[in-house]
Amino acid sequence: MRLRLKPELPDRNDLLVFGGYCLAAAVYIAIGVAYVDFMLSFWVGLGYLLLVAWLVPAVVRRLA
């Protein structure tokens, strides 16, 4: 086995996924700044992650 000295760079799809997660985090933080109770609620945060990390990408994949 030969070791690679140069790390593999992310492709366009990887960067789009990463950008989506960054956007979701920014929206969550913005809502949390406006409504502090939103950010501090475990169940609301869990629901937000379910919506943004699972349902929205599923809908986008179905439409594309």
N, C-alpha and C positions, 0 to 999 in steps of 0.2 A: 504494500500500500504506500502511496506517495502522498505526502502532506502538501497542501496548497499554501503558499505564502501570501497570496492575494485573496482577501475575503470576497465572497460573492456579493455583488451589489444588488439592491432590491430593484425589481422591474416596475413598470408603470402600474400594474394592478396592485402590487404591494403598497405603493405610495398612495394610490387612491383609497385603499382600505385604511391606511394609517391616517390620511387626511380626514376621512369620515369619522374616525374615533376622536380625533382632535377637535373637529367641529362639534361633535356630540358633547364632549367635555366642556367646551367653551359655552355652549348653550346652557348646560347644567349649572355651570358656575354663574352665568349671568342671571339665571332664574333664582339661584341661591342668594345672590346679592340683593335682588329686588324683594324676594320673599324668603326670609331666613328660615322659617318653619319648613319650607319645602326642602331645603338642603339638609336639615337636621333629622328629618323623618326617614327612618330605615325603609319602611314599606314604600314610600313614595320614590325613594332612590332606586329600590329594587324594581319597581314598576317602570321607572324611566329607562333603566338599563335593558329590561325586557323589551320595551318598545323600540328603543333606538338601536340596540345591538342585535336584535333578532327579527322583530316584525318589519321594521322599515327596510332592512336589506332583503328580506324575503319578498316583499312587495316590489322592490326595484328589480330584483332578478326575474320575477314573473313578468314584469312589464317590458324588460329588455329582451 
